[in-house]
Every structure is written in structure tokens, then in C-alpha cells.
Amino acid sequence: MSNNRLTSTEISNLWTHYLRETLQICVIKYMLSNIKDPQILDIFNMAQKMSEKHTDMLQSIFKKENFPNPKGFTDRDVNLNAPRLFSDLYCLYYIHTLTMHGAQAYNIAFSVSIRQDIREFYYQCCTKLY
């Protein structure tokens, strides 16, 4: 890890991405409990694993920097027993849109990050999407 402190932009982006990833995990878990199509289920399972990996990586960065872990969204914020709200096709559209916005956000964060370890994190996030 570099001796340079995180910039305010890096802190803001890391914090925002942590919140985004924990929110995605909650939404994905809900959708996984309702999706019927096995191919769409596979896509959502992969998306959940990626978001969980990103969350773990972000927690590791916060810990190394002696930053408090953001609370983010948790299982208490989603009711997996709620009735089905979305069709499988809508869920597929949602994950596609989420991926496009995520790729854009990671690329922007990559371009404004100075520290090599933070740039590497965002690079990993971008390349694992494709």
C-alpha cells in the first residue's frame, strides 16, 4: 500500500461504491428469490458474487486506511418474502442497466484516482465486467 493518503475524491468514490454495491446485493437477492428463468438466474448469481467480492475489497481498503466501514445496506433492508414485483424480463433489463451504469462509474473513479492501489481496484472492477 502506498504511503500517500487517500484524496477526498478517492474517499468519496470508495464510499459511494460501497453503498452502491451493498444496495445491489439487496436488490439482487430479492430478484433471485423470484426469478424463474434459469439463464437469468445464472446472470444474477454471477452479479451477486461480483458485488460481494467488490464489497469485500472495499472493506479491506477501509480497514487498511483505518476508516470506519460504512453501514451500507443489509439483509434487514430487504424483504425476500415480499410478493413478486418484477417479471424475469424486467430483471434482465435491470441488471443490464446496472452493469452499464456501474462500468461508467468505475471508469470515472479510475480516471480521477491517484493512488495506484485504488486505480488497480477500479481497473479490476472494470475488467471483470466484460
LINDASUL-V381890 format. One record per pair of residues at least 12 apart in sequence whose C-alpha atoms are under 10 Angstrom apart, sorted by the first residue. I is the first residue (numbers start at 1). GAP is how many residues later the second one is. If there is no record, write none. Layout:
BEGIN
i = <I	I>
gap = <GAP	GAP>
END
This chain:
BEGIN
i = <1	1	1	1	1	1	1	2	2	2	2	3	4	4	4	5	5	5	6	6	6	6	6	7	7	7	7	8	9	9	9	9	10	10	10	10	10	10	10	10	11	11	11	11	12	13	13	13	13	13	13	13	14	14	14	14	14	14	14	14	14	15	15	15	15	15	15	16	16	16	17	17	17	17	17	17	17	17	17	18	18	18	18	18	18	18	18	18	18	18	18	19	19	19	19	19	20	20	20	20	20	21	21	21	21	21	21	21	21	21	21	21	22	22	22	22	22	22	22	22	22	22	22	23	23	23	23	23	23	23	24	24	24	24	24	24	24	25	25	25	25	25	25	25	25	25	25	25	25	26	26	26	26	26	26	26	26	26	27	27	27	27	27	27	27	27	27	28	28	28	28	28	28	28	28	28	29	29	29	29	29	29	29	30	30	30	30	30	30	30	30	30	31	31	31	31	31	31	31	31	31	32	32	32	32	32	32	33	33	33	33	33	34	34	34	34	34	34	34	34	34	34	35	35	35	35	35	35	35	36	36	37	37	39	40	40	40	40	40	41	41	41	43	43	43	44	44	44	47	47	47	47	50	50	50	51	53	54	54	54	54	55	57	58	58	58	61	61	61	99	99	100	102	102	102	103	103	103	103	103	103	103	104	105	105	106	106	106	106	106	106	106	106	107	107	107	107	107	108	109	109	109	110	110	110	110	111>
gap = <60	63	64	114	115	116	117	113	114	115	116	112	110	111	112	60	109	110	59	107	108	109	112	105	106	107	108	105	100	103	104	105	99	100	102	103	104	105	108	109	51	56	102	107	97	92	93	95	96	97	99	100	44	45	47	48	92	95	104	107	108	43	44	47	54	55	57	54	56	89	34	37	38	41	55	85	88	89	92	33	36	37	38	39	40	41	51	52	53	54	55	36	51	52	53	54	31	35	52	53	82	27	29	30	31	32	33	34	37	51	52	81	26	29	30	32	33	48	49	50	51	52	53	28	49	50	51	52	54	55	23	24	27	28	49	71	74	19	22	23	24	25	26	27	30	48	49	50	53	22	47	48	49	50	51	52	53	54	21	46	48	50	51	52	53	64	68	13	16	17	19	20	23	63	66	67	15	16	19	46	49	50	51	45	48	49	50	51	52	53	54	55	13	49	53	54	55	56	57	60	61	12	13	16	48	56	59	47	48	49	50	51	46	47	48	49	50	51	52	53	54	57	49	51	52	53	54	56	57	51	52	51	52	53	48	49	51	52	55	47	50	51	49	52	53	47	48	51	48	51	52	82	75	78	79	74	72	67	68	70	71	17	64	12	60	63	56	57	60	30	31	29	23	24	27	19	22	23	24	25	26	27	22	17	21	13	15	16	17	18	19	20	21	12	15	16	18	19	14	12	13	14	12	13	15	16	12>
END
